[in-house]
Amino acid sequence: MKELPIGFIDSGFGGLTVVKQSLKQLPNESIIYLGDSARCPYGPRSLEEVKEFIWQLTRFLLNKGIKMLVIACNTGTAAALSELREQLSIPVIGVIHAGSRAAIKETQNQRIGIIGTEGTIKSNLYEKVILEKADSLKVMSVPVPEFVAIVEENKINDPETEIIVKKRLNIFKEKDVDTLVLGCTHYPIMKKVIGEYMGEEVRLIDSGVETINEVSTMLDYYNISRSAHDAKNRPATIEVYTTGEEDKFAEVATTWLNMPNLTIKKCEIEGDQVVEAINRES
C-alpha cells in the first residue's frame, strides 16, 4: 500500500499547483495526475455534471492503483467530495476545507474574500465551512471565471490580464478584505499579478499549499507514508495525463513543475469512461 502513488484530479492545469506543493513537501511520494482539459472549465457546469466527471477521472486513477485521492479542484470538491468519501475505501482529500481553515487563522480584521469559479461560489461551500467554524467573520465571495481561461490559455503575462485583475478584485479593496482565498487551483499560477494588485497587507491563501499539509497528516495517520529509505530503494515517480491537447498541456506543466523532460500521456473520453490513448515526451 505504501508504494502506491497518490492520485490527483483536476479540470485542467490548475491542480498542478497542488502537485507542485506535493513535490516540495512530500518528495518521497509517487504521483499520478489527470487533468480534464478537454472539458475545462468546470465552473459554468452544474454540480451534478461535474460530479459525473469527477467519478470518471477517479475510476481511471483507481484502475491505475492509488493509495489516496486528492480532488485538486474546488468545483470538483464542492460537487463530489462527500460522496467519494462515503464510497471509496481510500482516503479522499479536497481543497476547500484546508483553505477555509487557513483563512480563518490568517485574518486579522475578520474580513475574508473568496474568489472561485461560478460552480464553487454558487455552492457556498467555502462560506459555509468558514462560518460553521467562526460565525463572527464577514465573508465575501465573487466568481472570477476569467482567471481560469487566462491560465488555460497561458496568458498570465498579457497586458490585458492586469486590467482584468484590477476590475474583478477592486471590490475586495473597497470592502477592506485582509485575507483572500484563491478558491480555484488555477489561481495560484496568477499569484504574482494578484498579489501585486491586492498589496502586501492582504494575505493570499493558496489552497494547494494547505491541502498538501493535510495530505501529509493523513498519510501519517493511515501509516501509508513513504520514507526516504523507501524512496532510495525505489525512487518516486510522476505520471501526468490530460484529456486535452498534449502540446498545450506540456507547455504549462513542464514550466510550472520545472520538469522539462516530463512525459505527458494522452487520455480520451469514451462514453462515461476515461481511457489511456497515446503518449508523448515533451
C-alpha positions as CSV (number, residue, x, y, z in Angstrom):
1,M,0.0,0.0,0.0
2,K,2.8,2.5,0.9
3,E,4.4,2.0,-2.5
4,L,1.2,3.1,-4.4
5,P,1.1,6.7,-5.8
6,I,-1.2,9.5,-4.7
7,G,-3.8,10.3,-7.3
8,F,-4.6,13.9,-8.2
9,I,-7.5,15.1,-10.4
10,D,-8.5,18.5,-11.7
11,S,-10.4,20.1,-14.6
12,G,-7.2,21.1,-16.3
13,F,-3.8,22.7,-15.4
14,G,-4.8,24.2,-12.0
15,G,-4.2,21.1,-9.9
16,L,-0.6,21.3,-10.9
17,T,-0.3,23.9,-8.2
18,V,-1.2,21.2,-5.7
19,V,1.2,18.7,-7.3
20,K,4.0,21.3,-7.1
21,Q,3.5,21.5,-3.4
22,S,3.4,17.8,-3.1
23,L,6.8,17.5,-4.9
24,K,8.2,20.1,-2.5
25,Q,6.7,18.8,0.8
26,L,6.4,15.1,0.0
27,P,9.3,14.2,-2.3
28,N,9.2,10.5,-1.4
29,E,5.7,10.1,-2.7
30,S,4.8,9.0,-6.3
31,I,2.1,10.9,-8.1
32,I,-0.4,10.2,-10.9
33,Y,-2.2,13.4,-12.1
34,L,-5.1,13.6,-14.5
35,G,-6.2,17.0,-15.9
36,D,-9.5,17.0,-17.7
37,S,-8.6,19.9,-20.1
38,A,-10.9,18.6,-22.8
39,R,-13.9,19.6,-20.6
40,C,-12.4,22.6,-18.8
41,P,-13.7,24.8,-17.3
42,Y,-15.9,23.0,-14.8
43,G,-17.2,26.3,-13.2
44,P,-20.1,27.0,-15.6
45,R,-21.4,23.4,-15.4
46,S,-23.9,22.1,-13.0
47,L,-22.5,20.4,-9.9
48,E,-24.3,17.2,-10.9
49,E,-22.5,17.1,-14.2
50,V,-19.2,17.9,-12.5
51,K,-19.8,15.1,-10.1
52,E,-20.1,12.7,-13.0
53,F,-16.8,13.9,-14.5
54,I,-15.0,13.6,-11.2
55,W,-16.2,10.0,-10.9
56,Q,-14.9,9.2,-14.4
57,L,-11.5,10.7,-13.5
58,T,-11.5,8.8,-10.2
59,R,-12.2,5.5,-11.8
60,F,-9.3,6.0,-14.2
61,L,-6.9,6.5,-11.3
62,L,-8.4,3.7,-9.2
63,N,-7.7,1.4,-12.1
64,K,-4.1,2.6,-12.2
65,G,-3.8,1.9,-8.4
66,I,-3.6,4.7,-5.9
67,K,-3.5,4.9,-2.1
68,M,-5.1,8.3,-1.7
69,L,-7.2,10.6,-3.9
70,V,-6.8,14.4,-3.9
71,I,-9.5,16.4,-5.7
72,A,-7.3,19.2,-6.7
73,C,-10.2,21.2,-8.0
74,N,-12.5,23.4,-5.9
75,T,-15.6,22.9,-8.1
76,G,-14.9,19.2,-8.1
77,T,-14.5,19.2,-4.3
78,A,-17.9,21.0,-3.9
79,A,-19.6,18.6,-6.2
80,A,-18.2,15.2,-5.2
81,L,-16.1,15.1,-2.0
82,S,-18.8,13.9,0.3
83,E,-19.9,11.1,-2.0
84,L,-16.4,9.9,-2.8
85,R,-15.5,9.8,0.9
86,E,-18.6,7.7,1.6
87,Q,-18.0,5.2,-1.3
88,L,-14.2,4.8,-1.6
89,S,-12.0,2.7,0.7
90,I,-9.0,5.0,0.4
91,P,-8.6,8.5,1.9
92,V,-10.1,11.3,-0.2
93,I,-8.9,14.9,0.3
94,G,-10.5,18.1,-1.1
95,V,-9.1,21.6,-1.3
96,I,-11.9,23.7,0.3
97,H,-11.7,22.7,4.0
98,A,-7.9,23.2,4.2
99,G,-8.2,26.6,2.5
100,S,-11.0,27.7,4.8
101,R,-9.1,26.8,8.0
102,A,-6.1,28.8,6.8
103,A,-8.2,31.8,6.0
104,I,-9.7,31.8,9.5
105,K,-6.2,31.6,11.0
106,E,-4.8,34.4,9.0
107,T,-7.4,37.1,9.0
108,Q,-6.8,40.0,11.4
109,N,-9.7,42.3,10.7
110,Q,-12.3,39.4,10.3
111,R,-12.9,40.1,6.6
112,I,-12.3,37.3,4.2
113,G,-12.7,37.3,0.5
114,I,-13.2,34.2,-1.7
115,I,-12.6,34.1,-5.5
116,G,-13.5,31.0,-7.5
117,T,-15.4,29.6,-10.5
118,E,-19.2,30.0,-10.8
119,G,-19.7,26.5,-9.6
120,T,-17.6,26.9,-6.5
121,I,-19.1,30.2,-5.5
122,K,-22.6,29.1,-6.2
123,S,-22.1,26.1,-3.9
124,N,-21.4,28.4,-1.0
125,L,-19.2,25.7,0.5
126,Y,-16.3,28.0,1.4
127,E,-18.6,30.4,3.2
128,K,-20.5,27.5,4.9
129,V,-17.3,25.9,6.2
130,I,-15.8,29.2,7.4
131,L,-18.9,30.4,9.2
132,E,-19.5,27.0,10.8
133,K,-16.1,27.4,12.5
134,A,-16.3,31.2,13.1
135,D,-19.7,32.8,12.6
136,S,-18.4,36.3,13.6
137,L,-16.4,36.6,10.4
138,K,-17.5,38.6,7.3
139,V,-17.1,36.5,4.1
140,M,-17.5,37.9,0.6
141,S,-17.5,35.6,-2.4
142,V,-17.1,36.6,-6.0
143,P,-16.8,34.4,-9.1
144,V,-13.9,35.2,-11.4
145,P,-14.1,32.6,-14.2
146,E,-11.9,34.7,-16.5
147,F,-8.9,33.7,-14.4
148,V,-9.3,30.0,-15.4
149,A,-9.2,31.0,-19.1
150,I,-6.2,33.1,-18.6
151,V,-4.3,30.2,-17.1
152,E,-5.5,27.6,-19.5
153,E,-4.6,29.8,-22.4
154,N,-1.2,30.7,-20.9
155,K,-2.0,34.5,-20.9
156,I,-0.8,35.4,-17.4
157,N,1.7,37.9,-18.7
158,D,-0.6,39.6,-21.2
159,P,-1.2,43.3,-20.5
160,E,-4.9,42.7,-20.6
161,T,-4.6,40.3,-17.6
162,E,-3.6,43.1,-15.3
163,I,-6.6,45.1,-16.4
164,I,-9.0,42.1,-15.7
165,V,-7.4,41.5,-12.3
166,K,-8.0,45.1,-11.2
167,K,-11.5,45.1,-12.5
168,R,-12.5,41.9,-10.8
169,L,-10.7,42.3,-7.4
170,N,-11.4,46.0,-6.8
171,I,-14.5,45.1,-4.7
172,F,-12.3,43.4,-2.1
173,K,-10.2,46.5,-1.7
174,E,-13.3,48.6,-1.2
175,K,-14.5,46.2,1.5
176,D,-11.1,46.2,3.3
177,V,-10.6,42.4,3.0
178,D,-7.3,41.4,4.5
179,T,-7.4,37.7,3.5
180,L,-8.2,36.5,0.0
181,V,-8.7,32.8,-0.7
182,L,-7.6,31.7,-4.1
183,G,-10.6,29.3,-4.4
184,C,-9.6,27.6,-7.6
185,T,-6.3,25.7,-8.0
186,H,-5.7,27.6,-11.3
187,Y,-5.4,30.9,-9.4
188,P,-2.1,30.4,-7.6
189,I,-0.4,30.4,-11.0
190,M,-1.6,34.0,-11.1
191,K,-0.5,34.7,-7.6
192,K,2.1,37.3,-8.5
193,V,-0.2,39.5,-10.5
194,I,-3.0,39.1,-7.9
195,G,-0.6,39.9,-5.1
196,E,0.8,43.0,-6.8
197,Y,-2.7,44.4,-7.1
198,M,-4.0,43.5,-3.7
199,G,-0.9,44.6,-1.9
200,E,1.4,43.1,0.7
201,E,-1.1,43.8,3.5
202,V,-3.5,41.2,2.0
203,R,-2.8,37.6,2.8
204,L,-3.4,35.3,-0.2
205,I,-4.4,31.7,0.7
206,D,-3.1,29.1,-1.7
207,S,-5.4,26.1,-1.2
208,G,-2.8,23.8,-2.8
209,V,-0.2,24.5,0.0
210,E,-2.8,24.0,2.7
211,T,-4.1,20.8,1.1
212,I,-0.7,19.1,0.9
213,N,-0.3,19.9,4.6
214,E,-3.5,17.9,5.2
215,V,-2.3,15.1,2.8
216,S,0.9,14.8,4.8
217,T,-1.1,14.5,8.0
218,M,-3.4,11.8,6.6
219,L,-0.5,9.8,5.2
220,D,0.9,9.5,8.6
221,Y,-2.4,8.9,10.3
222,Y,-3.1,5.9,8.0
223,N,0.5,4.8,8.1
224,I,0.9,4.8,4.3
225,S,3.6,7.4,4.0
226,R,6.8,6.5,2.2
227,S,10.1,7.2,3.9
228,A,13.4,8.5,2.4
229,H,14.7,4.9,2.8
230,D,11.7,3.7,0.7
231,A,12.4,6.3,-2.0
232,K,16.1,5.4,-2.1
233,N,15.3,1.8,-2.9
234,R,12.5,2.7,-5.3
235,P,12.6,6.3,-6.4
236,A,9.3,8.3,-6.5
237,T,7.7,8.7,-9.9
238,I,5.3,11.1,-11.5
239,E,2.8,10.4,-14.3
240,V,0.8,13.2,-15.9
241,Y,-2.3,12.6,-18.1
242,T,-4.5,15.0,-19.9
243,T,-7.8,14.6,-21.8
244,G,-6.9,17.8,-23.8
245,E,-4.2,18.9,-26.2
246,E,-0.8,17.4,-25.2
247,D,1.4,20.2,-26.5
248,K,-0.6,22.8,-24.8
249,F,-0.6,20.9,-21.5
250,A,3.1,20.1,-21.8
251,E,3.9,23.8,-22.2
252,V,2.3,24.7,-18.9
253,A,3.1,21.5,-16.9
254,T,6.8,21.4,-17.8
255,T,7.3,25.1,-17.0
256,W,5.3,25.2,-13.8
257,L,6.8,22.0,-12.4
258,N,10.2,22.8,-13.7
259,M,10.5,19.4,-15.3
260,P,11.5,19.8,-19.0
261,N,11.6,16.1,-19.6
262,L,8.2,15.4,-18.1
263,T,6.2,12.8,-20.1
264,I,2.6,13.8,-20.9
265,K,0.2,11.0,-21.5
266,K,-2.9,11.3,-23.6
267,C,-6.4,10.1,-22.4
268,E,-9.6,10.1,-24.3
269,I,-13.2,10.2,-23.1
270,E,-15.3,7.3,-24.4
271,G,-18.8,7.5,-23.2
272,D,-18.7,7.6,-19.4
273,Q,-15.1,6.3,-19.3
274,V,-11.7,7.9,-19.5
275,V,-9.2,5.7,-21.2
276,E,-5.5,6.0,-21.9
277,A,-4.6,6.7,-25.6
278,I,-1.2,7.6,-26.9
279,N,1.7,9.3,-25.1
280,R,4.4,11.7,-26.0
281,E,7.5,13.1,-24.4
282,S,7.8,16.9,-24.2
